[in-house]
């Protein structure tokens, strides 16, 4: 992977996680403020209720101990008349207190240490109603949960938007990177055979050559022309695949003889013996394939087995079947594919590394075309690898036909 690609991505991730950390910190601070302020307001309400409790005690005591004076009796000054207090029953006093102060209860035992005691024959204490305090706690808890939920939804929405934007920007950068790689690779793929053809043409027309030399040069020029033809063909097929206009004409085919013939021809064309080709083909398996299109699939897979492996190579093509599917596998013992690259290996223009430093030729279209052609046959293609340096296996599944 290119260092020019790593730096922007690392910076993007740093910015993303930095903003996420700030948002989470802001949410935590906001919730802490809400907890503190709600606690302060609750304490203030409880203090106000305690003041009301003290007022209730004072009013009840004044009514219970209402003094009588000589002036009230009409006896005149200097005459002292003793009179019992104007008493009421405890239940009447309790009803009067609780009707005026709904949050105050008269109980036979205290709830808090500072609960005042009523003046009465039986013990009675003024206290704050536990259900009122419990309701206040529940109200505060619900308010805090509501605040935390609103904050979480807000942060989640912002992070979702940031993630969406980040992925879109990352996808755009990925497309730009691939386009740059594609332009560089196509330029290289065109320039190399054209320069080679020019050298051979100058050699043929400017020098006297022996017949065997002419035959060799003709073979090399044919190879360069085939390389150009294949490149142009891949570009045209890619354009058709993008437009959904792949021209496939499937026909019932026995796969074993067709694969043996096609793989032998490709082995000869790619370089006799370079593949280390081994065929394990079960007979009597039929499928509907387009011979020309499927030959392109096999060519791309086998050419990759040459490009991405060192001598001595060993490439195994296997044909087997289950009840409903014909299964074709192409296995090599080459460089392999890392696990994080497998999901993207069939994407258009995707290639591992940077075109400016890559030594393996290619345009990043081969596996994309393989996938589109196999899908055009109603099948699927998958890739598996144990990791870098441990080889790669491509598996194609096609609907099986009865004989």
C-alpha positions in Angstrom: 0.0 0.0 0.0 1.3 3.4 -0.9 2.5 5.8 1.8 0.8 8.6 0.0 -2.4 6.8 0.6 -1.8 6.0 4.3 -1.2 9.6 5.5 -4.5 11.1 4.5 -6.4 8.1 5.9 -4.6 8.3 9.2 -5.3 12.0 9.4 -9.0 11.4 8.6 -9.3 8.8 11.3 -7.5 11.0 13.8 -9.9 13.9 13.0 -12.9 11.6 13.2 -12.0 10.0 16.5 -11.0 13.4 17.9 -14.4 14.9 17.1 -16.1 11.8 18.5 -14.1 12.2 21.7 -15.1 15.9 22.0 -18.7 15.0 21.4 -18.7 12.3 24.0 -16.9 14.5 26.5 -19.4 17.3 25.9 -22.3 14.8 26.4 -20.7 13.5 29.7 -20.2 17.1 30.9 -23.8 18.1 30.0 -25.2 15.0 31.9 -22.9 15.8 34.9 -24.3 19.4 34.9 -27.9 18.1 34.7 -27.2 15.6 37.6 -25.7 18.4 39.8 -28.4 21.0 39.0 -31.3 18.5 39.4 -29.8 17.5 42.8 -29.6 21.1 43.8 -33.2 21.8 42.8 -34.4 18.7 44.6 -32.5 19.7 47.8 -34.0 23.1 47.6 -37.5 21.6 47.2 -36.9 19.3 50.2 -35.6 22.3 52.3 -38.8 24.2 51.4 -40.9 21.2 52.4 -39.1 21.0 55.7 -39.8 24.7 56.3 -43.4 23.9 55.7 -43.2 21.1 58.2 -41.9 23.5 60.8 -44.7 25.9 60.0 -47.2 23.1 60.4 -45.8 22.3 63.8 -45.9 25.9 64.8 -49.5 26.5 63.7 -50.6 23.3 65.4 -48.8 24.1 68.7 -50.3 27.6 68.8 -53.8 26.3 68.3 -53.3 23.6 71.0 -51.8 26.0 73.5 -54.1 29.0 72.8 -53.7 31.2 75.9 -56.6 32.7 77.8 -56.4 36.2 79.4 -58.5 38.0 82.0 -59.7 40.5 79.4 -61.3 37.7 77.5 -63.4 36.8 80.6 -64.7 40.3 81.3 -63.5 40.1 84.9 -61.3 43.2 84.5 -57.7 43.7 85.3 -56.1 42.0 88.2 -58.3 39.0 88.0 -56.6 35.9 86.9 -58.8 33.1 85.6 -57.3 29.7 84.7 -58.8 27.9 81.7 -57.9 24.6 80.0 -56.6 24.8 76.4 -59.0 24.6 73.5 -58.1 21.0 72.6 -59.0 18.9 69.6 -58.5 15.2 68.9 -55.3 14.0 67.3 -57.2 12.8 64.2 -58.7 16.3 63.8 -55.3 18.0 64.2 -53.8 15.4 61.7 -56.5 16.1 59.2 -56.0 19.9 59.5 -52.3 19.6 59.1 -52.4 17.2 56.1 -55.1 19.2 54.3 -53.0 22.4 54.5 -49.6 20.8 54.0 -50.1 17.8 51.6 -46.5 16.8 51.7 -46.5 16.5 55.6 -47.6 13.3 57.4 -48.4 12.7 61.0 -46.9 9.3 62.0 -46.4 7.5 65.4 -42.7 7.1 64.7 -40.2 9.5 63.3 -38.6 9.0 59.8 -35.9 11.5 60.2 -33.9 12.5 63.2 -35.2 16.1 63.2 -38.9 15.2 62.8 -40.7 17.4 65.4 -43.1 15.8 67.9 -46.6 17.0 68.4 -47.9 17.9 71.8 -50.4 15.1 72.4 -51.2 12.3 74.8 -49.9 9.7 72.3 -46.6 10.1 70.5 -47.0 11.7 67.0 -44.4 13.1 64.8 -44.5 15.5 61.8 -42.5 14.1 58.8 -42.3 14.5 55.1 -44.3 11.9 53.2 -42.0 9.1 51.9 -44.1 8.7 48.8 -43.7 12.4 47.9 -39.9 12.1 48.3 -39.9 8.8 46.3 -41.9 10.5 43.6 -39.4 13.4 43.5 -36.6 10.9 43.1 -38.4 9.1 40.3 -39.1 12.3 38.6 -35.5 13.3 38.8 -34.3 9.9 37.6 -36.7 10.0 34.6 -35.6 13.6 33.8 -31.9 12.5 33.9 -32.6 9.5 31.7 -34.6 11.6 29.3 -31.7 14.1 29.2 -29.2 11.3 28.6 -31.3 9.8 25.9 -31.7 13.1 24.1 -27.9 13.7 24.4 -27.2 10.1 23.1 -29.6 10.6 20.2 -27.9 13.9 19.3 -24.4 12.4 19.5 -25.5 9.3 17.6 -27.0 11.5 14.9 -23.9 13.6 14.6 -21.6 10.5 14.6 -23.8 8.8 12.0 -23.6 11.8 9.8 -19.8 12.1 10.3 -19.5 8.4 9.5 -21.6 8.7 6.4 -19.6 11.7 5.2 -16.3 10.0 6.1 -17.2 6.9 4.1 -18.4 8.9 1.2 -15.2 10.9 1.2 -13.2 7.7 1.7 -15.0 6.1 -1.3 -14.2 9.2 -3.4 -10.6 9.0 -2.4 -10.6 5.3 -3.2 -12.1 5.9 -6.7 -9.5 8.7 -7.3 -6.7 6.3 -6.2 -7.9 3.5 -8.4 -8.4 5.9 -11.4 -4.8 7.1 -10.9 -3.6 3.5 -10.7 -5.7 2.5 -13.8 -4.4 5.4 -15.9 -0.8 4.5 -14.8 -1.3 0.8 -15.5 -3.0 1.3 -18.9 -0.3 3.7 -19.9 2.3 1.1 -18.9 0.4 -1.7 -20.6 0.1 0.3 -23.8 3.5 1.8 -23.8 5.5 -1.5 -23.3 4.1 -3.5 -26.3 4.1 -0.4 -28.6 7.8 0.3 -27.8 8.6 -3.4 -28.3 6.8 -3.4 -31.7 8.7 -0.3 -32.7 12.0 -1.9 -31.9 11.1 -5.1 -33.8 9.9 -3.1 -36.8 13.2 -1.1 -37.0 15.1 -4.4 -36.6 13.1 -6.1 -39.5 13.3 -3.1 -41.9 16.8 -1.9 -41.1 18.8 -5.1 -40.9 19.4 -8.2 -42.8 18.1 -11.1 -40.8 18.3 -14.9 -41.0 15.0 -16.7 -41.6 15.0 -18.2 -38.1 15.5 -14.7 -36.6 12.5 -13.4 -38.6 10.4 -16.3 -37.3 11.4 -15.5 -33.7 10.7 -11.7 -34.1 7.4 -12.5 -35.7 6.4 -14.6 -32.8 7.4 -11.8 -30.4 5.5 -9.2 -32.3 2.5 -11.5 -32.3 2.7 -11.7 -28.6 2.8 -7.9 -28.3 -0.2 -7.5 -30.6 -2.1 -10.2 -28.6 -1.3 -8.2 -25.4 -2.7 -5.0 -27.0 -5.7 -6.9 -28.3 -6.4 -8.4 -24.9 -6.1 -5.0 -23.2 -8.6 -3.4 -25.7 -10.9 -6.4 -25.3 -10.9 -6.1 -21.5 -11.7 -2.4 -21.7 -14.6 -3.1 -24.1 -15.9 -5.9 -22.0 -15.7 -3.7 -18.9 -17.7 -1.0 -20.6 -20.3 -3.6 -21.6 -20.4 -4.9 -18.1 -20.9 -1.4 -16.6 -23.8 -0.9 -19.1 -25.2 -4.4 -18.3 -24.8 -5.5 -21.9 -22.4 -8.4 -21.7 -23.0 -10.5 -24.8 -23.1 -14.0 -23.4 -24.5 -17.0 -25.3 -24.6 -20.0 -22.9 -24.9 -23.4 -24.4 -24.9 -26.9 -22.8 -21.3 -28.0 -22.4 -19.6 -31.0 -20.8 -17.1 -29.2 -18.7 -14.3 -31.7 -18.3 -13.2 -31.9 -21.9 -13.8 -28.2 -22.5 -11.7 -27.3 -19.4 -8.9 -29.7 -20.4 -8.7 -28.2 -23.9 -9.0 -24.6 -22.8 -6.4 -24.9 -20.0 -3.9 -26.7 -22.2 -4.2 -24.0 -24.8 -3.8 -21.3 -22.2 -0.8 -23.1 -20.7 0.8 -23.2 -24.2 -0.1 -19.6 -24.8 1.1 -18.3 -21.4 4.3 -20.2 -21.6 4.7 -23.9 -21.9 5.2 -25.4 -18.4 5.2 -22.0 -16.5 2.0 -22.8 -14.8 3.0 -26.2 -13.4 -0.5 -27.1 -14.5 -2.3 -30.0 -12.9 -5.9 -31.0 -13.9 -8.3 -32.9 -11.7 -11.5 -33.0 -13.7 -14.4 -35.2 -12.9 -16.2 -36.4 -16.1 -19.9 -36.3 -16.9 -20.6 -32.8 -15.5 -22.6 -30.4 -17.7 -23.3 -26.7 -17.4 -24.6 -23.9 -19.7 -21.6 -21.7 -20.5 -20.6 -19.2 -23.2 -17.3 -20.8 -24.4 -15.7 -17.4 -25.4 -16.8 -15.6 -22.2 -15.8 -18.4 -19.9 -12.5 -18.8 -21.7 -11.8 -15.2 -20.6 -12.5 -16.1 -17.0 -10.1 -19.1 -17.1 -7.4 -17.0 -18.9 -7.6 -14.3 -16.3 -7.4 -16.8 -13.4 -4.5 -18.7 -14.9 -2.6 -15.6 -15.9 -2.9 -14.4 -12.3 -1.4 -17.7 -11.2 1.6 -16.8 -13.3 1.9 -13.2 -12.3 1.5 -13.7 -8.6 3.7 -16.7 -8.0 7.4 -17.4 -8.2 9.1 -20.4 -9.9 8.6 -23.2 -9.5 4.8 -22.7 -9.9 2.1 -25.2 -9.2 -1.4 -24.5 -10.4 -4.3 -27.0 -9.9 -7.6 -26.8 -11.8 -10.3 -28.9 -10.2 -13.8 -29.8 -11.5 -16.3 -31.5 -9.2 -20.0 -31.3 -8.5 -22.7 -31.6 -5.9 -26.3 -32.3 -6.5 -27.1 -28.9 -8.0 -23.8 -27.2 -8.9 -20.7 -27.7 -11.0 -17.7 -26.4 -9.0 -14.5 -25.2 -10.7 -11.5 -24.4 -8.5 -8.2 -22.7 -9.6 -5.6 -23.1 -6.9 -2.1 -21.7 -6.9 0.8 -21.6 -4.4 1.7 -18.0 -5.1 1.9 -14.8 -3.0 -1.6 -15.1 -1.6 -4.0 -12.4 -0.5 -4.3 -10.8 2.9 -7.7 -11.1 4.6 -8.5 -7.4 4.6 -8.0 -7.2 0.8 -10.3 -10.2 -0.1 -13.6 -8.2 0.1 -12.3 -5.8 -2.5 -10.4 -8.1 -4.8 -13.2 -8.2 -7.4 -13.8 -4.5 -7.5 -13.1 -2.7 -10.7 -9.6 -1.2 -11.0 -8.6 -2.6 -7.6 -5.0 -3.7 -7.3 -2.8 -4.2 -4.3 -0.2 -1.5 -3.9 0.7 1.5 -5.9 1.1 1.6 -9.7 4.2 3.7 -9.3 6.0 1.0 -7.5 4.3 -2.2 -8.6 6.3 -4.6 -10.8 3.4 -7.0 -11.8 1.7 -5.8 -15.0 -2.1 -5.5 -15.2 -5.0 -3.1 -15.1 -7.2 -4.3 -12.3 -10.0 -5.3 -14.7 -9.4 -9.1 -14.9 -11.1 -10.2 -11.7 -13.8 -7.7 -12.1 -14.6 -9.2 -15.5 -14.5 -12.7 -14.1 -17.1 -11.8 -11.5 -19.4 -10.1 -14.1 -19.1 -13.0 -16.6 -19.8 -15.6 -13.9 -22.7 -13.6 -12.6 -23.9 -13.4 -16.2 -24.0 -17.2 -16.2 -26.1 -17.2 -13.0 -23.2 -18.4 -10.9 -20.9 -17.0 -8.3 -17.1 -16.7 -7.8 -15.3 -16.6 -4.5 -11.7 -16.3 -3.4 -10.0 -17.7 -0.4 -6.4 -17.5 0.9 -4.7 -18.4 4.1 -2.7 -15.1 3.9 0.3 -13.6 2.2 2.6 -16.1 0.8 0.2 -19.0 1.2 -1.4 -19.2 -2.2 -4.9 -18.4 -3.4 -8.0 -20.4 -4.5 -10.7 -19.1 -6.8 -13.9 -21.2 -6.7 -16.7 -20.9 -9.3 -20.1 -22.4 -8.8 -22.5 -22.9 -11.8 -25.9 -24.5 -12.0 -25.5 -28.1 -13.1 -27.4 -29.5 -16.1 -28.7 -33.0 -16.4 -27.1 -35.0 -19.1 
